[in-house]
């Protein structure tokens, strides 16, 4: 790589470049294999006919769909179908509330000027430095006092509230984006007789659209990816979300039976999330190029 | 520049100076002004909320303030005072028993649920703070009703007030719910957890527990504390040092490997750039807990990696990925690269494409070689842009619950010790509170984690280039 001495003639320069290219490609290929192997392995394992915990070969010797069928039909111990539906419902509500909360706070922080603005922003930063896990038990006690730990719908409501309540402090990315919208848009709207609410809904929200998609997907993913809060709040199996349920599948009591089913569950959860994620990436990049074109 | 001119103008008051600097104008209806310059009704509104509004024909608004006050005072005297009084002594009834109650009935008396008493008392303190804000709003509202009546002949009607909630007062309407959520489910739990650190709320003292002052802190810092107690100074220092070492390596190895790979992908001769990037970003799309649990399974004693290595005859006995301290420590750092490097590649690729082209042209004219260009242009630029990101990565690595909990679960742990050799403060905290039910020790660890994080963030951020000189590369 170092070009300290000047090459004597073009021939050696070309060989060196070829060697460099070859090395780079070999390096990338090895790395790519390392990165893809676990993903491919889970995918193959989910079709494994041999459901034992420790399969003897890397790739299954016989393939079957039974793991998927069992995952969605066996409701006796770990009812994956209802976990999936439960998490989906929670995710839809969290997504809506999260977007609304983040938009509201970001709008106030970015477009309005008031006395509590700076303190609120610093306050959100300091809150972020407390390890979130520290207070999960206290959150459970609060939900208990509010009568939201009874199981069933109560647990779902509790999870929606807790996930949504955290979004008031995660406005920074959205605020940063709104900061790039020229203030002249707001001023023009005010001159045209718009109230602040109309400015918010008719000017700021449409301009912020790519970022809203990003935020919506982030909000939608919270319940799918969270383990800690869910593990404390959903205490019994009939209340589990997908993350807690899948963690259970690998615990001593279940692993012998559920190993291949876990792989199938991993594929079922990963595919929609991966699709959303790739989709989100596009919108995130689009929003990073700026809000107002031209 | 405008700020300097404003600051030098002696005629401007302090308030106006602040207004010019921060861009907002303080309300003309401050409480102090209301209480000194308001008329009799306005002043009386400080005691009977809403009186000023009612006098100035704002009946609905006045009624809301008055009813709010009555409701608050009623609740405060019927339950608030008794809730607050219990704060002094949290667990008066240590053991449930049968006995005579105050009315002379023979009943079962439960042991005190101390955490509920603590929760109610703290909630009442929050409610009182909320009422103070309500009171301020009421007094200011009364004063504004008075001033506006004097000026316009009438105070705004309820319709106008409601319309203002969507216009000039929109910050209140929009911020109310998110802030309420933040206070109830972030600030209140943190307050309670911090208070638990000063009690003896552990698996032996539950549900009734009591204040013990700094005893729990002393227990954590006790060099001679028994292992059976769950904590002592040695264990705490071990976990703290490992947390910092882990965060350091996890952050910087990620950064350098990610940067190296991003540069290899970006270099001129590399083909199929898009394909490589897709390969490496696949792992981001898989939920972390899934990929981590899978990798944990692959690396167990009977896992697929050991099985295959044995089949190939490379090893005779399983590699002790999760059973030997140093193997486990290195393994979690290496696996964390698998998780983290794709993010770094994405970030650095974006940054490298933004390096101002003229910098490279200038260095080429000056005859700089590849290494000089890298150390003098590329690296400073990346560091400048990435410093805040590196700090947040460091703090999130200190708090990286997922990687440790799902990957090693803290293992290997010596028999009877509450923290394993790969446990971070955060996973230790989780085990202490959720598994061992030692809430007070967990709370102390949480507070100490916060102190470590805040210190690191403050020091590094203040000494970083992007803080001292925001426009270095503009």
Interface residues (C-beta under 8 A of the other chain):
Chain A: X1 X2 X3 X4 X17 X20 X21 X24 X25 X27 X28 X31 X32 X34 X35 X36 X38 X39 X41 X42 X53 X54 X55 X56 X58 X101 X104 X105 X107 X108 X112 X113 X114 X115 X117 X118 X120 X124 X126 X127 X129 X130 X131 X132 X133 X134 X135 X136 X137 X138 X139 X141 X142 X145 X161 X162 X164 X165 X166 X167 X168 X169 X195 X196 X197 X200 X224 X225 X227 X228 X231 X232 X243 X246 X247 X250 X259 X262 X263 X266 X269 X270 X273 X274 X277 X278 X281
Chain B: X22 X23 X24 X26 X115 X116 X119 X120 X163 X166 X167 X168 X170 X171 X174 X175 X177 X178 X179 X181 X182 X184 X185 X186 X187 X188 X189 X190 X192 X193 X196 X261 X264 X265 X267 X269 X270 X271 X276 X279 X280 X281 X282 X283 X284 X285 X286 X287 X288 X289 X290 X291 X293 X294 X295 X297 X298 X300 X302 X303 X304 X307 X308 X338 X342 X369 X370 X371 X395 X399 X401 X402 X405 X406 X425 X426 X429 X430 X433 X434 X439 X442 X443 X445 X446 X449 X450 X453 X454 X457
